[in-house]
Amino acid sequence: MYHRLDGRLVAVGVVDILSVYFNSAYFIYDPEFKFLNLGVVGAIREIELMNKMLEEFNPKLRWYQLGELCITCPKVNYKL
């Protein structure tokens, strides 16, 4: 998901959509816009998208997940 402000790319969210989970895998934002709390904005937009998908495409979609924790994977274990 791309988030733009006056045409400028300020954040990118990567989601993984599974049968019953909508997983917010990564969210990256420009630190210049930290004051906008873009992580919160991104989560709200993802939940809106999840609800739209639930209504229109997948009635089994049930859970919004804020990332995954995989202790044995160095790329994501920073979440510890």
Secondary structure, 3 states (H helix, E strand, C coil): CEEEECCEEEEEEEEEECCCEEEEEEEEECHHHHHHCHHHHHHHHHHHHHHHHHHHCCCCCCEEECCCCCCCCCCCHHHC
